[in-house]
Amino acid sequence: MTLTEPVIIGALSPSRAGDFMTCPLLYRFRVIDQLPERPSPAAVRGTVVHAVLERLYDLPAPRRSVAAALELLEPQWRRLLDDDPQYAEMFSGEEEQAEWLAQARGMLERYFTLEDPTRLEPAERELYVEAVLDGGLMLRGYVDRLDVAPSGEVRVVDYKTGSAPGPDFEAKALFQMKFYALVLWRLRGRVPRLLQLVYLGGQGEVLRYAPDEADLQATERKVMALWTAIERAMQSGEWRARRSRLCDWCDHQALCPEFGGTPPPVPDRQPGDTVRSSRRAATDEL
């Protein structure tokens, strides 16, 4: 019997799923139109802090100190600048850049009040995962950290450089983690034991959740329903704008009907055209 690759109808990451739930027109602008966006200082700071925490675990456990993390900060910022010098244009001057770096230092210092990295040995960092559901939809994304206990139990960890959400918004924050847990379940056949969000903004907080199969089955149904809605929008050409407080940070207000704009004609491009994407860009506050 010849095994054949599943037919992939499209691909979805937690970020793009979140875009569609927030505003279908934003999803269109980012995925279908692929419109450029200005780098956000908050998102770029998140990228740098993530890079520092990833490399912190390259050090032997006894050397994983606050001082070591802070020493990694400016080299990671310089590396990002070398890759894309336009990031320097985010700041009006050296003073503003210095304040931005000071905020990143504060987040790194806060991390050590939430976890003790000398007691951890992650199994994976910045792990790319993908799985194709029975309907042909590929789910994919990058997991910040995967911890595996001697018993084989898995903890999925994600760093957030924003502040912890209030109780009314916890479900939205956990959707991304359940998404990753679903992918890992489909890949490895075992439900992760714990999902952990480490918030480095504000006062710092750790949000933990233990999923079960019912949770992940519900997440799969939600993801497939989202994809059905995306396909419907592609077929109809109707990408509805949904106004919210997040509009204040949107780069596309000039093209948005909610702000008197007119979207450009929809290009002949489908979300599945670029199924194998490269490493994630700095987008939302990670």
Secondary structure in CASP SS format (residue, H / E / C, confidence):
PFRMAT SS
TARGET T0000
AUTHOR 0000-0000-0000
METHOD secondary structure of the structure
MODEL  1
M C 1.00
T C 1.00
L C 1.00
T C 1.00
E C 1.00
P C 1.00
V C 1.00
I C 1.00
I C 1.00
G E 1.00
A E 1.00
L E 1.00
S C 1.00
P H 1.00
S H 1.00
R H 1.00
A H 1.00
G H 1.00
D H 1.00
F H 1.00
M H 1.00
T H 1.00
C C 1.00
P H 1.00
L H 1.00
L H 1.00
Y H 1.00
R H 1.00
F H 1.00
R H 1.00
V H 1.00
I H 1.00
D C 1.00
Q C 1.00
L C 1.00
P C 1.00
E C 1.00
R C 1.00
P C 1.00
S C 1.00
P H 1.00
A H 1.00
A H 1.00
V H 1.00
R H 1.00
G H 1.00
T H 1.00
V H 1.00
V H 1.00
H H 1.00
A H 1.00
V H 1.00
L H 1.00
E H 1.00
R H 1.00
L H 1.00
Y C 1.00
D C 1.00
L C 1.00
P C 1.00
A H 1.00
P H 1.00
R H 1.00
R C 1.00
S C 1.00
V H 1.00
A H 1.00
A H 1.00
A H 1.00
L H 1.00
E H 1.00
L H 1.00
L H 1.00
E H 1.00
P H 1.00
Q H 1.00
W H 1.00
R H 1.00
R H 1.00
L H 1.00
L H 1.00
D H 1.00
D H 1.00
D C 1.00
P H 1.00
Q H 1.00
Y H 1.00
A H 1.00
E H 1.00
M H 1.00
F C 1.00
S C 1.00
G C 1.00
E H 1.00
E H 1.00
E H 1.00
Q H 1.00
A H 1.00
E H 1.00
W H 1.00
L H 1.00
A H 1.00
Q H 1.00
A H 1.00
R H 1.00
G H 1.00
M H 1.00
L H 1.00
E H 1.00
R H 1.00
Y H 1.00
F H 1.00
T H 1.00
L H 1.00
E C 1.00
D C 1.00
P H 1.00
T H 1.00
R H 1.00
L C 1.00
E C 1.00
P C 1.00
A C 1.00
E E 1.00
R E 1.00
E E 1.00
L E 1.00
Y E 1.00
V E 1.00
E E 1.00
A E 1.00
V E 1.00
L C 1.00
D C 1.00
G C 1.00
G C 1.00
L E 1.00
M E 1.00
L E 1.00
R E 1.00
G E 1.00
Y E 1.00
V E 1.00
D E 1.00
R E 1.00
L E 1.00
D E 1.00
V E 1.00
A C 1.00
P C 1.00
S C 1.00
G C 1.00
E C 1.00
V E 1.00
R E 1.00
V E 1.00
V E 1.00
D E 1.00
Y E 1.00
K E 1.00
T C 1.00
G C 1.00
S C 1.00
A C 1.00
P C 1.00
G C 1.00
P H 1.00
D H 1.00
F H 1.00
E H 1.00
A H 1.00
K H 1.00
A H 1.00
L H 1.00
F H 1.00
Q H 1.00
M H 1.00
K H 1.00
F H 1.00
Y H 1.00
A H 1.00
L H 1.00
V H 1.00
L H 1.00
W H 1.00
R H 1.00
L H 1.00
R H 1.00
G C 1.00
R C 1.00
V C 1.00
P C 1.00
R C 1.00
L E 1.00
L E 1.00
Q E 1.00
L E 1.00
V E 1.00
Y E 1.00
L C 1.00
G C 1.00
G C 1.00
Q C 1.00
G C 1.00
E E 1.00
V E 1.00
L E 1.00
R E 1.00
Y E 1.00
A C 1.00
P C 1.00
D C 1.00
E H 1.00
A H 1.00
D H 1.00
L H 1.00
Q H 1.00
A H 1.00
T H 1.00
E H 1.00
R H 1.00
K H 1.00
V H 1.00
M H 1.00
A H 1.00
L H 1.00
W H 1.00
T H 1.00
A H 1.00
I H 1.00
E H 1.00
R H 1.00
A H 1.00
M H 1.00
Q H 1.00
S H 1.00
G C 1.00
E C 1.00
W C 1.00
R C 1.00
A C 1.00
R C 1.00
R C 1.00
S C 1.00
R H 1.00
L H 1.00
C H 1.00
D H 1.00
W H 1.00
C C 1.00
D C 1.00
H C 1.00
Q H 1.00
A H 1.00
L H 1.00
C C 1.00
P H 1.00
E H 1.00
F H 1.00
G C 1.00
G C 1.00
T C 1.00
P C 1.00
P C 1.00
P C 1.00
V C 1.00
P C 1.00
D C 1.00
R C 1.00
Q C 1.00
P H 1.00
G H 1.00
D H 1.00
T H 1.00
V C 1.00
R C 1.00
S C 1.00
S C 1.00
R C 1.00
R C 1.00
A C 1.00
A C 1.00
T C 1.00
D C 1.00
E C 1.00
L C 1.00
END
